[in-house]
Amino acid sequence: MEYTTNVAPQRVLDMRKAWATGDAIRDAGLTEPKSIEQFKDISYGPYDTWNLLDLYLPKNPAPGLPVIVSIHGGGFFYGDKELYRFYCMHLAKYGFAVVNYNYRLAPEFHFPSPIEDAAAVLRWISANAACFGLDKDNVFMVGDSAGAQLVSQMACILTNKEYAKLFDLQLPADVTLRAVSLACGLYSFPTSAEVKEEGIFSDYFGDVSLLDDPRTKILEHITADYPPAFVFSAYCDSLYEACEPMAKLITERGGTAECRIYGAPDKPEISHVFHVNMKLAEGERANRDQAEFFRSRIVGK
């Protein structure tokens, strides 16, 4: 089946190669924990390898595991579940089932393809919770960089019916998003005039108008029903300045948000998406903090 006529230009292929080299260095020497059970390459949608997920469970878990859904970063054009396997297995060690999945990337696919894929993952959880012992009443989402933007948007869709009507999505009624973690993200988009040249945003949005399409105005749709949010960054993160305003906006709208900034101005190694680096103690601290934030919001236990 042919899904798209878009082809990634050489500049995108070059960036993917360069970023993959850096991530390979980051993960060199890491091993998969033996305490985690893996279910790999499960199809959750029609788009072949774009729609595969892995599920990680603590071995011998108690029935009804709370679930973390991880949306990986990568500027909407890069990344896959393999690059996030060590991070997601680490999250499972905190007592969660963790869904780590591929989604459709730009420029092969355009907005809102990743949003459609996130909805499909939630439908998969709804349909398969009993088989894997998952607690549909306690679902959490984590994302970093572009993944944080996607998580923030899904949180709006799931808590604002009027905003959800702008999308043609099938959302499961029996899956409850309890809280989210937004790491090192960008939560608002530039105007169309600023993205006419080739680049990440033009690759992702294609013909969608950032100036006129109401689906791109995510921050306008945050309400008091927005799920509790753990919003964090690092002093040396390139998107540092987006962190505190996002947390402040959520609280001003009547929601709950906790903002954390990690590292220090003189610690450049604690930078963008530092928490995905399993070799950094400060990354472990951030991951422990977000797990505790989630645990405090589990209901029915």
N, C-alpha and C positions, 0 to 999 in steps of 0.2 A: 504494500500500500504506500502511495506517495503522500506524505504529510505536508511538505513545504517545498517551495521553489527557491527559498532563500539559501544563499551559500555564504559561509564566513569568509570575509576578505583576508588577505595575507596579514594585514596589521593585527587582526584579531587572532589569527593562528600564531603569530609571533608572540603576542602577549600571553596567550595560553601556555605556550612552551616555556616562556621565561618564568611565569608564575609557578608552573609545575616544578621547575627546577628548584625554586626557593622552597616550596612545600616539601619536596623530597629531602632537602637538607634538614628542614625542621624535624621531620619524622624519622630520620636515619637512626637506626639502632633500637627503635621502639618495638615492643612485642605485644601481641594481643593477650589480654589477661585471661587466665584459665578459669577464673571465677564467673565468667560471662558465657551464657549460651547464645549461639547465633543462629538466626534463620536468614539465609542470604538470597538475594536476587528474586524476591517475590514480586510478581507483576501486580500493579495496582491500577493500571490504565491501559489505553490502546496504543501508546506511543513507544513500543519496543523498549530499548535500553534506556530511553528517556524516562520511562515510567516503571522503574524497578526500585524496590526498597529493601532494606535490611532491618531486622528486628533483633534487638539485644535485650536479654533478660538475665537478671541474677539467677544463678543456679539454685534450684530448690526454693523458689520464691513462695511467699504466702499467697493465697488466692486474692485476686482483685488488685493487681499492680497498678498504681498510678502511671500515667503515660506521659513521656516527653516526646514531642515531635520537633526534630531539628531541621531547620531550613538553612542550608549552607550559604555562605557568602560567595563572592566572586564577581561583583560588578554586573550581575545579570548575564554575563557571557562566559563565565569560567566556573569550574568546580564540579565535583560529583561526590557521591557517598563514600567512595574509597578514600578520598582525601580527609574525610571527617570520621573515619571509623575509630581511630584511637580516642578522639575526643568524646564521641558518643558512647563508646564502651565504658569510658571513664564515668560518664554521667550515670550509666546503668549501675555502677558500683554503689551509688548512693541509695539504691533501693527502688529504682524506676525501671519500667519498660521503656526503651528508647527506639523511636522510629527514625531511621537515617535514610534519606531517599534522594534519588536523582529527580531533577525536574527539567523541563524544556528551557533551553538557553537562547539568548540573543546572539547573533542576528538570525540564526536559523528559524527562530520563532520570536514573535513579538508579544508585547503586553496585550491581554492579561494572561498569557499562557501559564506562567508560574502560579498565578492565583487559582486558575482552573485546576492545576495539578495539586495544589495544597488542599483544595476542596475534595479532590478525588482520594487523597490520603486519609482525610477524615472519614469519608465513606467507607474506605477499607477498614479502618479501625472499628467503625460501627458494625460492619458485616462479620468481622473476624475476632471480636473481643472475646467471645466465649471460648473459641478454640485455643487462644493463647493466654487466657486468664487476665485480660486487660480490664481496667476499671474505666468505663466510658464516662462516668460522672466526675472523674478527676484527670482531665487532660490538660497538659501544659505545652507551651511552644517556646522554643529558643531560636534565636537567629542572630547572626553577626553581619555587619556591613550591609550588603544588599539583602542578605537574609533577614537582618533586623528590620529593614524597610518592609519586606514581604510579611513578616510576622505582625508588624504594626498595622498593616493594611488588613490582614485577615482578622485581627482583633476588632477593627472597625466594622468589617462586614458581618462578623458574628454577633455583634452587640448593637448594631444600628440597622433596623429593618429597612429604613428608607434608603440608606446607602447600599444595602445588599440588593435592593431592587434594580440598581444600575448595572448589575452583573447578571449574566445568565448562568447561575450556578445551582447545583443540587447540593444542598447542605443537610447533613444528617441531623434530625431533631433530637436524637438521643445521645449526642456527644456534647459534653459541657466543657468549655474552655475556662479553667479556673484562674489562670494567671499566665503571664508571658515574661520572658527575659529578652531585653533588647540591648545588644552589645555593639558598640562602635558603629552605630548606624547613621544614615542620613534619612531624615523623615519627611522632608519636603523636596519638591523638584523645582528646577529652574524653569523659566518661561520658554516658550517655543523659540523666541528670538535668540536665546542664549545657546541653543542646541542645534542650530542649522548645519553647522559643520559636522563632519564625521566624528563620531565619538560614542561613548557608552550609552548616553541617553537616547541619541538618535537611533542607535542600533536596537535598543530595547523597545522604544515606543513606535518606531516606524512612522506611519501616517497619523498616529494619534496626536491630537493637539494638547500639549501640556498647558496651554493657555485657556482652552475652551472646554475640554472634556472634563465633566464633573467627577469622573472616576479617579482622576489624578489628584484631586484636592482632598487628600486623606485627612489632614489635620482639621479641616472644617467639620468633619463628621465624628470626631471624638466626643462622646457623651459621658454622663455620669455612670453609665453601664459598662464602660470600657473596663476590661479585666485588670486586676492589680498588676502593676508592671515593675519589674526590677530593671532599671535603666543604668547601664554602666559603660565606662570608657576608661581611657588612660591619659595621663598628662601629655604623653608623647604620641597620642593617637592623632592621625591626620583629620579625623572627624570629631575631635574632642569638643568643639564648640557646639555641636548639635545635641549633646547629652543632657545637660541641665535644662535647657529650654523645653525639651520634650517632656521630661519629668514634671516640670512646672506647669506645662499646659494641661497635662492629664489631671493634676490636682486642682487646677483652676476650674476645670470642667466638672469637678465633683468626684473624680476617680481617686484611686490610690496609686502612688508611685514612690519608689525608693531609688534615689540616685547615688551611685558610688563612682568615685574616680580612683583608679589604682596607679601604682607606680609613683614616680616623681619626675619633675622637669629634667633632672640630671640622670635619668635612667632610660635611655633611648631604646633599650631592649624590651621595655614594657610599652609596647606601641600598638598599632592597629591589630585587632583580633589576637592579642597576646594570649588570651585564655585558651586558644585552640592548641597552643604549644605545650605539650605535656611535660616538657623539661623545665618549665618556669614555675618557681614556687608561687609567684604572684598570680599566675594563671590558676594554680590549684586553689588559692585563696578565693579568687573570684568565682570559680565553679562551686566551691563549697558554699559560698554565700548565696548563690542563686538557688542551689538545691535546698538550703534551709528556708529561703523565701517561699519556695514551692511547698515544702513540707508543711509549713505553718498554715497553708491554705487548702490542704486536703480535707475534704468533708466526708462524714460518714464512717470514720475510722475510730 
